[in-house]
Amino acid sequence: MSLRRRLLFTVALLALLATAVYTVQVYRMERDKLSERYVGAMNLAGVAEIRSIQGQIGRHIATVRIVEKMSTVRRYLEERESAESDSQQNDRVTYWERLVAEDFRALMAASPEFLQLRIIGAADGGRELVRINRTKNGVETVPKSELQQKGKRNYYIEAASQPRGALTISPLGLNREHGA
């Protein structure tokens, strides 16, 4: 092979090598740019999701405050308290209990994210007084015979230790019915 051909071959090989090095460098720079954009987009999506969750929690807290101030709930609890000293008032307690259940069913019909609404009393091991469930058949009032004691659950213990009117937000947990 002539010197000229070897020189041309070497120059072509160097040009090919330079192109390969340049291509790898461009690839790495573009990959890094895309990674930065992706991470930035993921961070923005994460921030948006956090804000969405905070908004949902805020709406649920507002709903709890509304339920707390509902005249039916307040009157039901007042009637229960006074019925403990006067056995004649059981009919009024039952009446207000029925109204609370109706209000809870209406609230659940308007709030598809709620699976359960209930009032848990302090007596009898933290027994449920009223519970409304969302089931595959719709929104249903749980019969008195199926109401449960929740006094051993962490959320009840924590809430019961708070001053009256305090709002407690407990960690999410699995729903347990009848101890299971």
C-alpha positions as CSV (number, residue, x, y, z in Angstrom):
1,M,0.0,0.0,0.0
2,S,1.3,3.4,-0.9
3,L,2.1,6.1,1.5
4,R,-0.6,8.2,0.1
5,R,-3.2,5.5,0.7
6,R,-2.1,4.9,4.2
7,L,-2.2,8.6,4.9
8,L,-5.8,8.9,3.5
9,F,-6.8,5.8,5.4
10,T,-5.4,7.2,8.6
11,V,-7.1,10.6,8.1
12,A,-10.4,8.8,7.3
13,L,-10.0,6.7,10.4
14,L,-9.2,9.8,12.6
15,A,-12.2,11.6,11.1
16,L,-14.4,8.5,11.9
17,L,-13.0,8.4,15.4
18,A,-13.6,12.1,15.9
19,T,-17.2,11.8,14.7
20,A,-17.8,8.9,17.0
21,V,-16.4,10.8,20.0
22,Y,-18.4,13.9,19.0
23,T,-21.6,11.7,18.7
24,V,-21.0,10.1,22.1
25,Q,-20.5,13.6,23.7
26,V,-23.7,14.9,22.0
27,Y,-25.6,11.9,23.2
28,R,-24.5,12.3,26.8
29,M,-25.3,16.0,26.8
30,E,-28.8,15.4,25.4
31,R,-29.4,12.5,27.8
32,D,-28.4,14.7,30.7
33,K,-30.7,17.5,29.5
34,L,-33.6,15.1,29.1
35,S,-32.9,13.6,32.6
36,E,-32.9,17.1,34.1
37,R,-36.2,17.9,32.3
38,Y,-37.7,14.6,33.4
39,V,-36.6,15.1,37.0
40,G,-37.9,18.6,36.9
41,A,-41.2,17.4,35.5
42,M,-41.5,14.7,38.1
43,N,-40.8,17.2,40.8
44,L,-43.5,19.4,39.5
45,A,-45.9,16.5,39.3
46,G,-45.0,15.5,42.8
47,V,-45.6,19.0,44.1
48,A,-48.9,19.1,42.2
49,E,-49.9,15.8,43.8
50,I,-49.0,17.0,47.3
51,R,-51.0,20.1,46.8
52,S,-53.9,18.0,45.5
53,I,-53.8,15.7,48.6
54,Q,-53.5,18.8,50.9
55,G,-56.6,20.2,49.2
56,Q,-58.5,16.9,49.7
57,I,-57.5,16.8,53.4
58,G,-58.6,20.4,53.8
59,R,-62.0,19.6,52.2
60,H,-62.4,16.6,54.5
61,I,-61.5,18.6,57.6
62,A,-64.1,21.2,56.5
63,T,-66.7,18.3,56.1
64,V,-65.9,17.1,59.6
65,R,-66.4,20.6,61.0
66,I,-69.7,20.8,59.1
67,V,-70.9,17.4,60.5
68,E,-69.8,18.5,64.0
69,K,-72.0,21.6,63.7
70,M,-75.0,19.9,62.1
71,S,-78.0,20.5,64.3
72,T,-79.2,16.9,64.0
73,V,-75.9,15.6,65.3
74,R,-75.7,18.1,68.1
75,R,-79.3,17.5,69.1
76,Y,-78.8,13.7,68.9
77,L,-75.8,13.8,71.2
78,E,-77.7,16.1,73.6
79,E,-80.7,13.8,73.7
80,R,-78.4,10.8,74.3
81,E,-76.7,12.6,77.2
82,S,-79.9,13.5,78.9
83,A,-81.5,10.1,78.2
84,E,-78.9,8.5,80.4
85,S,-80.6,10.2,83.3
86,D,-84.2,9.9,82.0
87,S,-85.3,6.6,80.6
88,Q,-88.4,8.3,79.2
89,Q,-86.4,10.0,76.4
90,N,-85.5,6.9,74.4
91,D,-88.1,7.7,71.7
92,R,-86.5,11.2,71.2
93,V,-83.0,9.7,71.0
94,T,-84.3,7.2,68.4
95,Y,-85.9,10.0,66.4
96,W,-82.8,12.1,66.4
97,E,-80.7,9.1,65.6
98,R,-82.8,8.4,62.5
99,L,-82.4,12.1,61.4
100,V,-78.6,11.8,61.8
101,A,-78.6,8.7,59.7
102,E,-80.6,10.4,57.0
103,D,-78.2,13.4,57.0
104,F,-75.2,11.0,56.9
105,R,-76.7,9.1,53.9
106,A,-77.3,12.4,52.1
107,L,-73.7,13.5,52.8
108,M,-72.3,10.2,51.5
109,A,-74.5,10.4,48.4
110,A,-72.9,13.8,47.7
111,S,-69.4,12.6,48.6
112,P,-68.4,9.5,46.7
113,E,-64.9,9.4,48.3
114,F,-66.5,8.6,51.7
115,L,-66.8,4.9,52.4
116,Q,-68.1,5.3,56.0
117,L,-69.5,7.9,58.3
118,R,-70.1,7.1,62.0
119,I,-70.5,8.5,65.4
120,I,-68.6,6.6,68.1
121,G,-69.7,7.0,71.7
122,A,-67.5,7.1,74.8
123,A,-69.5,4.5,76.7
124,D,-69.5,0.7,76.2
125,G,-65.9,0.4,74.9
126,G,-66.3,3.1,72.3
127,R,-69.3,1.6,70.7
128,E,-70.5,3.0,67.4
129,L,-73.8,4.8,67.8
130,V,-74.6,5.4,64.1
131,R,-72.7,4.1,61.1
132,I,-73.4,4.5,57.4
133,N,-71.5,2.4,54.9
134,R,-71.1,2.6,51.2
135,T,-71.6,-0.8,49.7
136,K,-71.9,-2.3,46.2
137,N,-75.7,-1.7,46.7
138,G,-75.3,1.9,47.6
139,V,-75.4,3.9,50.9
140,E,-76.8,1.8,53.8
141,T,-77.5,2.4,57.5
142,V,-75.9,-0.3,59.6
143,P,-78.4,-2.0,61.9
144,K,-77.8,-1.5,65.6
145,S,-77.1,-5.2,66.1
146,E,-74.0,-4.8,63.8
147,L,-72.5,-1.7,65.4
148,Q,-69.1,-2.4,66.9
149,Q,-66.8,-1.4,69.7
150,K,-63.9,0.7,68.4
151,G,-62.4,1.6,71.8
152,K,-59.2,-0.4,71.3
153,R,-58.4,1.1,67.9
154,N,-55.5,3.7,67.9
155,Y,-57.6,6.4,66.2
156,Y,-60.3,6.1,69.0
157,I,-57.7,6.1,71.8
158,E,-56.0,9.2,70.4
159,A,-59.2,11.1,69.7
160,A,-60.7,10.2,73.1
161,S,-57.6,11.7,74.8
162,Q,-58.1,15.1,73.2
163,P,-60.2,17.9,74.6
164,R,-63.8,18.1,73.5
165,G,-64.1,19.7,70.1
166,A,-60.5,19.0,69.1
167,L,-59.9,17.5,65.6
168,T,-57.6,14.5,65.4
169,I,-56.3,13.2,62.1
170,S,-55.1,9.7,62.4
171,P,-52.9,7.8,59.9
172,L,-54.6,5.8,57.2
173,G,-55.1,2.1,58.1
174,L,-56.9,-0.9,56.9
175,N,-60.6,-1.0,57.7
176,R,-61.3,-3.7,60.3
177,E,-64.8,-5.0,60.8
178,H,-65.6,-7.3,63.7
179,G,-61.9,-7.5,64.7
180,A,-60.7,-8.7,61.3
